[in-house]
Amino acid sequence: MEDNGILEQVPGLHVSEAKQSLPPAATAEDREYPVEIDAGHAGRVRLFFRKQKAKRGKFSHWFWVAVRAEKA
């Protein structure tokens, strides 16, 4: 199992806000994208996002998933 750092301490509202600054997942490179935010009680945090593909039948779409977080 991968270490997700302090990701569980970062409220979902802040993760969602950080995700808004990323490029569209469908056209982004396949790598981790870091985003620094002020996460309330968790302080200044660097979140790392990776794109993931969801498939349902013949349709699919890409979306962002927060994979880990660390103190900035």
C-alpha positions as CSV (number, residue, x, y, z in Angstrom):
1,M,0.0,0.0,0.0
2,E,1.3,3.5,-0.9
3,D,1.9,6.1,1.7
4,N,-0.5,9.0,1.2
5,G,1.2,11.2,3.8
6,I,-1.2,13.6,5.6
7,L,-3.9,13.4,2.9
8,E,-6.5,12.1,5.4
9,Q,-6.0,15.3,7.5
10,V,-6.8,17.6,4.6
11,P,-10.6,18.4,4.4
12,G,-12.3,17.5,1.2
13,L,-13.3,21.1,0.5
14,H,-9.6,22.1,0.2
15,V,-8.8,19.1,-2.0
16,S,-11.7,20.0,-4.3
17,E,-10.5,23.7,-4.5
18,A,-6.9,22.5,-5.3
19,K,-8.2,20.3,-8.1
20,Q,-9.8,23.3,-9.8
21,S,-6.3,24.7,-10.6
22,L,-5.3,21.6,-12.6
23,P,-5.5,21.3,-16.4
24,P,-8.3,19.1,-18.0
25,A,-7.5,15.5,-17.1
26,A,-8.3,14.2,-20.6
27,T,-5.5,16.2,-22.2
28,A,-2.9,16.3,-19.3
29,E,0.3,14.3,-19.2
30,D,0.4,11.1,-17.3
31,R,2.3,12.2,-14.2
32,E,1.8,13.5,-10.7
33,Y,0.7,17.2,-10.5
34,P,1.6,19.1,-7.3
35,V,-0.6,21.9,-6.0
36,E,0.1,24.0,-2.9
37,I,-2.8,25.2,-0.8
38,D,-3.6,26.6,2.6
39,A,-5.7,23.7,4.1
40,G,-7.2,25.4,7.2
41,H,-6.1,23.6,10.4
42,A,-3.7,21.4,8.4
43,G,-1.7,24.5,7.5
44,R,0.2,24.9,4.2
45,V,0.0,21.6,2.3
46,R,1.3,20.3,-1.0
47,L,-1.2,17.9,-2.7
48,F,-0.3,15.5,-5.4
49,F,-2.9,14.5,-8.0
50,R,-2.8,11.8,-10.7
51,K,-5.3,11.4,-13.5
52,Q,-7.4,8.2,-13.6
53,K,-9.7,6.8,-16.3
54,A,-13.2,5.5,-15.6
55,K,-14.8,3.2,-18.1
56,R,-18.4,2.2,-18.4
57,G,-19.2,0.1,-21.4
58,K,-17.9,1.8,-24.5
59,F,-17.7,5.2,-22.8
60,S,-14.8,6.5,-20.7
61,H,-13.6,9.7,-19.1
62,W,-10.6,11.0,-17.2
63,F,-10.7,12.6,-13.8
64,W,-8.3,13.7,-11.0
65,V,-7.5,11.8,-7.9
66,A,-5.5,13.1,-4.9
67,V,-2.9,10.5,-4.2
68,R,-0.9,12.1,-1.3
69,A,-0.2,15.2,0.6
70,E,2.7,16.6,2.6
71,K,3.5,19.7,4.6
72,A,4.8,22.5,2.4
